[in-house]
């Protein structure tokens, strides 16, 4: 089939590379170049970089409703549009262009976790399962008819990185099956049903740890945003410390007089325990401000952390 692909981040690039091995990609739509790095020089998206290296036609519209852009898409002769983490809502004038419609690969069990950050939000909320949904795009936010959907478990050791890898594998399999169903006219679509929930975009301030939450809630936050924005707290010395690895301990309250955010115990060769509203968080891996990522044990020794010190 002739396909126009919509995507922006690296997860999209992986799908584009997969599609290119099997189908004819007649156009690629991605976000415009954005300032990045210390010099704030313009940087192309991972999808654009890959597309240009493979001599694919690239579009970077600021406005998807632009008449000129829509006219260009209409001349490509595409049979199907495929969207993976593009970052913008596709308007009706666009998704109605190809004869087979416009499909989206979404990393949740729709209608749960509609929106921009389904992988991260599922972990943050302590879900035990998630999955991939391939569906037809319509005017609503991730509300279209389901082509295929498959479930996968979230292990207690998963973070946003490992879960994304699992969903990538599953998503490529489902996309191939969806292509076959569309090409051979063997679609068995169904309406979305069940409890709706949303996965709004993550912001930098979402990384700030609130020690008045339970240790499990904080541990899930750390797992869920390990890529970005990364969980952080203000150390006793006043500097920012990002936390990459932890363990939730729901043990008897042997430090009942401690307050939330207070270091209550040093764990030799591992790290340290911090009191939460409920339970304790064992900090295992961190990155202090302007320093490299390191074990919490190494950090603790350099920072001369001791029981009684308090994180904010």
VMD Tcl script that draws the C-alpha trace (Angstrom):
set ca {
  {0.00 0.00 0.00}
  {0.98 3.62 -0.52}
  {1.25 5.22 2.91}
  {1.72 8.70 4.35}
  {3.25 8.50 7.82}
  {2.69 11.02 10.63}
  {5.09 11.00 13.60}
  {7.70 12.98 15.49}
  {9.76 11.36 18.32}
  {12.10 8.38 18.20}
  {9.32 5.88 18.92}
  {7.68 7.12 15.69}
  {10.96 6.74 13.79}
  {11.11 3.08 14.76}
  {7.65 2.51 13.32}
  {8.48 4.42 10.14}
  {11.57 2.27 9.65}
  {9.47 -0.86 10.15}
  {6.80 0.28 7.67}
  {9.37 1.24 5.06}
  {10.63 -2.36 4.92}
  {7.19 -3.63 3.88}
  {5.17 -0.81 2.32}
  {5.63 2.17 0.00}
  {5.92 5.41 1.99}
  {4.97 8.29 -0.33}
  {5.20 11.05 2.27}
  {6.16 11.79 5.87}
  {4.55 14.46 8.07}
  {6.39 15.54 11.21}
  {6.75 18.52 13.54}
  {8.74 21.58 12.44}
  {12.37 21.91 13.57}
  {12.65 23.16 17.15}
  {15.36 24.94 19.17}
  {17.38 22.46 21.24}
  {20.61 22.22 23.22}
  {22.54 24.96 24.95}
  {22.85 27.01 21.77}
  {19.13 26.57 20.99}
  {19.94 25.76 17.37}
  {17.11 24.34 15.29}
  {16.94 20.55 15.42}
  {14.97 18.22 13.20}
  {12.75 15.54 14.71}
  {14.04 11.93 14.68}
  {11.39 11.15 12.07}
  {12.53 13.96 9.77}
  {16.19 12.97 10.07}
  {15.38 9.36 9.16}
  {13.06 10.36 6.32}
  {15.63 12.65 4.70}
  {18.34 9.97 4.93}
  {16.00 7.61 3.09}
  {15.01 10.16 0.43}
  {11.40 10.35 1.54}
  {9.22 13.39 0.87}
  {8.89 15.34 4.14}
  {6.26 17.85 5.26}
  {6.62 19.96 8.44}
  {3.40 22.02 8.54}
  {2.77 24.46 11.35}
  {-0.94 24.26 10.60}
  {-2.53 21.00 9.45}
  {-5.52 22.93 8.11}
  {-3.38 24.90 5.66}
  {-4.93 24.63 2.19}
  {-1.57 24.26 0.46}
  {-0.52 21.40 2.74}
  {-3.83 19.58 2.25}
  {-3.55 20.02 -1.51}
  {-0.05 18.50 -1.49}
  {-1.24 15.49 0.52}
  {-4.09 14.96 -1.92}
  {-1.69 14.63 -4.87}
  {0.41 11.82 -3.33}
  {-2.01 9.04 -4.25}
  {-1.79 7.49 -0.77}
  {-4.17 4.70 0.19}
  {-3.68 4.95 3.96}
  {-2.41 7.43 6.56}
  {-0.61 6.00 9.60}
  {-0.12 8.07 12.76}
  {2.27 7.17 15.61}
  {2.93 9.80 18.31}
  {2.67 12.74 15.92}
  {1.77 15.26 18.61}
  {-1.19 17.05 17.03}
  {-4.84 16.21 16.39}
  {-5.42 15.29 12.74}
  {-8.28 17.41 11.28}
  {-11.11 15.90 9.26}
  {-9.97 17.54 6.02}
  {-6.75 15.52 6.37}
  {-7.86 12.14 7.72}
  {-10.54 11.76 5.04}
  {-8.06 12.05 2.14}
  {-6.92 8.40 1.69}
  {-9.33 5.73 0.46}
  {-8.65 3.42 3.44}
  {-8.73 6.21 6.01}
  {-6.27 7.17 8.72}
  {-5.17 4.80 11.49}
  {-3.36 5.47 14.75}
  {-1.16 3.22 16.89}
  {-1.84 4.14 20.52}
  {-0.03 2.68 23.53}
  {-2.96 1.94 25.81}
  {-6.13 -0.12 25.99}
  {-8.50 2.54 24.69}
  {-10.66 4.14 25.93}
  {-8.25 4.13 28.89}
  {-5.42 6.66 28.75}
  {-6.40 8.73 25.77}
  {-3.88 11.47 25.13}
  {-0.17 12.23 24.95}
  {1.46 10.18 27.73}
  {-0.28 6.79 28.05}
  {2.84 4.75 28.87}
  {4.01 7.10 31.61}
  {0.59 7.67 33.14}
  {-0.19 3.96 33.32}
  {2.94 3.36 35.41}
  {2.42 6.48 37.53}
  {-1.08 5.26 38.36}
  {0.14 1.80 39.32}
  {-1.63 -0.11 36.55}
  {-0.94 -3.83 36.28}
  {-1.70 -4.04 32.56}
  {-1.76 -1.89 29.45}
  {-1.54 -2.64 25.74}
  {-1.69 -1.33 22.20}
  {-4.72 -0.20 20.23}
  {-4.81 0.35 16.46}
  {-7.86 2.43 15.55}
  {-9.34 4.68 12.89}
  {-8.89 8.37 13.56}
  {-12.02 10.49 13.78}
  {-12.72 14.00 15.06}
  {-12.45 13.20 18.79}
  {-9.27 12.65 20.82}
  {-8.40 8.94 20.40}
  {-12.09 8.04 20.11}
  {-12.28 6.16 16.78}
  {-13.34 2.61 16.02}
  {-10.89 -0.11 17.09}
  {-9.26 -2.28 14.43}
  {-7.12 -4.37 16.79}
  {-6.26 -4.28 20.47}
  {-3.95 -6.45 22.54}
  {-3.11 -6.50 26.25}
  {0.27 -6.78 27.97}
  {1.22 -6.94 31.64}
  {3.18 -4.28 33.52}
  {5.69 -5.90 35.85}
  {6.79 -4.36 39.14}
  {10.27 -3.91 37.61}
  {9.05 -2.06 34.52}
  {9.72 1.61 34.01}
  {8.75 3.83 31.08}
  {11.82 2.67 29.13}
  {11.31 -1.10 29.48}
  {7.54 -0.86 29.01}
  {7.97 1.20 25.85}
  {10.25 -1.49 24.42}
  {7.59 -4.15 25.07}
  {4.86 -2.01 23.54}
  {7.00 -1.24 20.50}
  {7.32 -4.94 19.72}
  {3.61 -5.51 20.26}
  {2.68 -2.39 18.30}
  {4.63 -3.39 15.20}
  {2.97 -6.81 15.23}
  {-0.49 -5.25 15.52}
  {0.23 -2.74 12.77}
  {1.25 -5.53 10.40}
  {-1.97 -7.38 11.23}
  {-3.96 -4.18 10.65}
  {-2.34 -3.69 7.24}
  {-3.34 -7.24 6.29}
  {-6.90 -6.73 7.50}
  {-7.23 -3.50 5.53}
  {-5.53 -4.80 2.38}
  {-7.55 -8.04 2.28}
  {-10.79 -6.29 3.31}
  {-11.02 -8.40 6.45}
  {-11.73 -5.70 9.00}
  {-13.65 -6.54 12.18}
  {-13.88 -3.12 13.77}
  {-15.61 -2.41 17.07}
  {-16.66 0.65 19.00}
  {-14.68 1.72 22.03}
  {-16.34 0.72 25.30}
  {-15.53 0.82 28.97}
  {-14.29 3.42 31.41}
  {-12.60 6.43 29.81}
  {-9.45 7.99 31.25}
  {-6.89 10.47 30.01}
  {-3.11 10.75 29.87}
  {-2.29 14.46 29.63}
  {1.11 15.64 28.48}
  {3.82 15.64 31.15}
  {5.39 18.92 32.27}
  {8.63 19.65 34.08}
  {6.83 20.47 37.31}
  {5.24 16.99 37.32}
  {8.64 15.63 38.36}
  {8.64 17.32 41.78}
  {8.26 14.67 44.47}
  {5.61 15.23 47.12}
  {6.77 13.36 50.20}
  {3.26 13.57 51.66}
  {2.27 10.81 49.25}
  {2.81 7.11 49.90}
  {6.14 5.46 49.07}
  {4.41 3.36 46.39}
  {2.95 6.44 44.69}
  {6.37 8.13 44.66}
  {8.09 4.95 43.45}
  {5.59 4.70 40.58}
  {6.22 8.33 39.66}
  {9.96 7.67 39.50}
  {9.41 4.64 37.24}
  {6.94 6.46 35.04}
  {8.98 9.57 34.25}
  {12.49 8.09 34.13}
  {12.96 9.47 30.60}
  {11.43 12.91 31.13}
  {10.97 15.03 33.14}
  {12.61 12.70 35.74}
  {11.50 12.77 39.38}
  {13.39 15.19 41.61}
  {13.57 16.58 45.11}
  {15.40 19.39 46.85}
  {18.28 17.97 48.90}
  {19.09 19.12 52.44}
  {21.90 21.24 50.97}
  {19.38 23.06 48.77}
  {20.37 21.61 45.39}
  {18.17 19.60 43.03}
  {18.63 15.83 43.04}
  {17.00 13.73 40.31}
  {16.00 10.21 41.31}
  {16.15 7.36 38.80}
  {15.77 4.21 40.84}
  {13.99 3.40 44.06}
  {12.17 0.77 46.03}
  {8.92 1.11 47.95}
  {8.98 -0.36 51.46}
  {5.67 -0.75 53.23}
  {7.10 -1.84 56.57}
  {6.16 -1.32 60.18}
  {6.60 2.29 61.23}
  {9.77 2.00 63.29}
  {10.50 5.68 62.66}
  {7.13 7.03 63.74}
  {8.54 10.34 64.97}
  {10.12 11.16 61.59}
  {8.40 13.57 59.22}
  {7.73 13.08 55.51}
  {10.87 13.72 53.45}
  {13.26 12.92 56.29}
  {16.15 10.51 55.91}
  {15.58 7.84 58.53}
  {18.19 5.19 57.78}
  {21.41 4.64 55.84}
  {21.53 1.30 54.01}
  {25.17 0.30 53.59}
  {26.30 -0.16 49.95}
  {22.79 0.59 48.69}
  {21.47 4.02 49.58}
  {19.13 5.51 52.15}
  {15.51 5.43 53.34}
  {13.24 8.46 53.23}
  {10.04 8.68 55.25}
  {6.85 9.13 53.21}
  {3.28 9.74 54.35}
  {2.90 5.97 54.21}
  {5.89 3.66 54.08}
  {9.49 4.41 53.18}
  {11.26 5.01 49.90}
  {14.65 3.42 49.45}
  {16.65 5.68 47.13}
  {19.04 3.65 44.95}
  {20.19 5.81 42.03}
  {20.36 9.58 41.61}
  {21.88 12.45 39.68}
  {22.80 15.50 41.74}
  {22.60 18.90 40.10}
  {25.45 19.44 37.58}
  {26.87 15.96 38.23}
  {26.74 12.52 36.67}
  {24.22 9.81 37.40}
  {25.44 7.66 40.31}
  {24.41 5.18 42.97}
  {22.64 6.64 45.98}
  {25.38 5.15 48.17}
  {28.04 7.11 46.27}
  {25.94 10.27 46.41}
  {25.23 9.87 50.10}
  {28.90 9.66 50.95}
  {29.83 12.72 48.90}
  {26.92 14.75 50.24}
  {27.62 13.52 53.79}
  {23.99 12.65 54.16}
  {22.89 11.39 57.56}
  {19.76 10.26 59.34}
  {17.63 13.26 60.28}
  {18.42 15.27 57.13}
  {15.32 16.31 55.20}
  {14.47 16.44 51.50}
  {11.87 18.91 50.26}
}
mol new
graphics top color blue
foreach p $ca { graphics top sphere $p radius 0.5 }
foreach p [lrange $ca 0 end-1] q [lrange $ca 1 end] { graphics top cylinder $p $q radius 0.2 }
display resetview
